[in-house]
Amino acid sequence: MAEFIINGPYDIPLIRRRSGMIAIDESALDELAAQCQSFGKCGCYVFSRKSGRGSTPIYVGKAEKQTIKNEAFNSRNIKSVHAWLNDQAKRKLQIWTIAQPGRGRPHKTAIDEIETVVIHWARLENPDILNIQKTKGLNWWIKGVERAGQGRRPKAATDFRKMIGLD
């Protein structure tokens, strides 16, 4: 069984261009990569909007052949994130990483499965997520298991979460 570790959130440096557009400060990405060792590994990543009490996912991606840094900040992703940033009132961007610890070949099957599950969770939190792939048919949840909702979790849901190792 492959093990993965979550790192983050890391604040992504932003700049205002002469045109007035907000953009990722690509010149500061190497400094950001120095803070996050998992940027040099394969795995998954989540861009999120930082807010007062936490953050909201906006895009989930995977890096199977390249490093997380190279995949997350490729021209296609930067273009999508820039378009999103300039449509928002609150423009604080973060990145989370999910990577295998240590050295060795990346577990590509596990990375793909993790991306699918994280897209599902992210879409439940933010239906307007930027992902296009892997979003069809993921419009379900198990009440009290995946999303508690308001009020107390039913006893059966609590017991089920313990049984499968979520609590």
Rosetta blueprint (number, residue, H / E / L):
1 M L
2 A L
3 E L
4 F L
5 I E
6 I E
7 N E
8 G E
9 P E
10 Y E
11 D E
12 I L
13 P L
14 L E
15 I E
16 R E
17 R L
18 R L
19 S L
20 G L
21 M L
22 I E
23 A E
24 I E
25 D L
26 E H
27 S H
28 A H
29 L H
30 D H
31 E H
32 L H
33 A H
34 A H
35 Q H
36 C L
37 Q H
38 S H
39 F H
40 G H
41 K L
42 C L
43 G E
44 C E
45 Y E
46 V E
47 F E
48 S E
49 R E
50 K E
51 S E
52 G L
53 R L
54 G E
55 S E
56 T E
57 P E
58 I E
59 Y E
60 V E
61 G E
62 K E
63 A E
64 E L
65 K L
66 Q L
67 T L
68 I H
69 K H
70 N H
71 E H
72 A H
73 F L
74 N L
75 S H
76 R H
77 N H
78 I H
79 K H
80 S H
81 V H
82 H H
83 A H
84 W H
85 L H
86 N L
87 D L
88 Q L
89 A L
90 K L
91 R L
92 K L
93 L E
94 Q E
95 I E
96 W E
97 T E
98 I E
99 A E
100 Q L
101 P L
102 G L
103 R L
104 G L
105 R L
106 P L
107 H L
108 K H
109 T H
110 A H
111 I H
112 D H
113 E H
114 I H
115 E H
116 T H
117 V H
118 V H
119 I H
120 H H
121 W H
122 A H
123 R H
124 L H
125 E H
126 N L
127 P L
128 D L
129 I L
130 L L
131 N L
132 I L
133 Q L
134 K L
135 T L
136 K L
137 G L
138 L L
139 N L
140 W L
141 W L
142 I L
143 K E
144 G L
145 V L
146 E L
147 R E
148 A L
149 G L
150 Q L
151 G L
152 R L
153 R L
154 P L
155 K H
156 A H
157 A H
158 T H
159 D H
160 F H
161 R H
162 K H
163 M H
164 I H
165 G L
166 L L
167 D L
